[in-house]
Structure formats: C-alpha cells, structure tokens
C-alpha cells in the first residue's frame, strides 16, 4: 500500500486519463509507479546522456541520480531528482507536469 499521498493522487489521475483514452504509454507509467520502493527505477545522468539525443524528452518513473554529465539538451521528467542531478539537468519536469503537457505521451521515452 502506498503511503505517499502525492504519488497516490498522481497514479489515480493518470489511471483515469489512461482508461478514457486507451493510452498504453501512461498505463505503462502507472505500472512502473505502482512498484514498491525497492523496485523503483534509478537512473544516473550518465545513462541519460548515453542513450538520448539532443532535445529528446524522457521519463524516469523513479529517481534520477547525479553521477555523470550531460553534453546535450534533454528534457527529463521524473518522480524525484537528487540534488546533484537537479544541478546538471536544465529542463526538469515532474511526471505530473509532463502528463499535463503531453497527455498522449507522444515522443516520450521511458528510461530505467
């Protein structure tokens, strides 16, 4: 059972939308967000740099950690950013902000 009320509300909001629009992308995100804390994805900045291209939008349904550097512009949405990752990534979004901007999940990659 989830105890983080913000996460519970986010999951509920996305589920309602995904159920109406048959958005497979957001259904997948909900599945990842419902994982236990131990199974949450953790992605380093170096991996984001390695697997993305300039101006790409990626979603990490977990934590972004600060190891490594970015050498190109990338928009990253995540559940949480470490302090060092926040300093290195200029275009940060919460998952809720990305959901509101892009309700269909078009041109967004899930990393982890």
N, C-alpha and C positions, 0 to 999 in steps of 0.2 A: 504494500500500500504506500502510495506517495504521500509525503508529509509537506512538501514544498508547495504551498498554495498557488504561487505564480506558475509553476510548472504544470500543476493540475489544471488550472484555468487555461493555459496555453494549449494543452493537449485536447481539452474539451472543445475549445474554439476551432482548432484545426479539424478535429473529427467531424464537427457539424458541417463545416465547409466541404471537406473531402467527401462526405456522404452525399451531399447535394450535387456536387459537380463531377463525381467519379474521378477525382484527381488521384491517380496512382502515386504520383510523386509525394503528395502530402500524406497519403496513407502510409507510405514507407517511412517518412519522417516521424510520424506518430509512433509507429512500431519501434523505432530506434529510441525515441524519448521515453517510452514506457519501460525500457530496460532498467535493471537495477543499477545502482550507483557503481558497483564494481564492474559492470559490463558497459558502462558509458564509454564512448569513443574519446580518445585523447590523441590530438594531432599536433605535431610540432610545426613551427613556422617553416622550418627547412623542408618538410614534406609538402607543404602548400606551395612553396617556391618550385620544388622539383616537378610536381605533377600538374601545374596550371600554366596557362598562357596569359599574356597581358590582357587586362580588362575583363577577365573572366569572373563569374560570380560563383562562389562555392558556399556550401552549408556544412557545418560540422555539428552533428547532433550530440554534442558533448563539449569537451574543453579544448581550447586552443592554448598550447604551451609555447614558451618563448625561445626554445632552442633553435638557432639558425637565423638566417636573414632572408629578406625578400629583395629581389633585384628587379621586380616589375610590379605594376599596379594590379591589385586584385581586391575585389570586394568579398569580405568574409562575414558570414552570419554564423553565430554560434550560441550555444547555451551560456557559455562563460569563457572569458579571456583571462589569462594570467596577466599580471601587471606588466611583465616584460613583453608579452605578445601584444598587449594594447599599445605599447610604445612603438612597436615595429610595424604594425598594420594600420595604415591611414584610413582605409574605408571599412570600418567595422559596423556591423548591424546586429541587432538581436534577431532571433528567429521570428519573433512577432512582427518586427519592422519589415523583414523580408516577406513574410506572409501577406502583410497588408499591401506592400508594393507590387508583389508578383503572386497573386492568388492562384494562378495556374501552375506555378513552378517552372515556367518556361526558361530554358537556357541556364539552369542552375544545376550544379553537380554536387552530389553528396560525397564528402570525403570521410575517411576513417579507417 
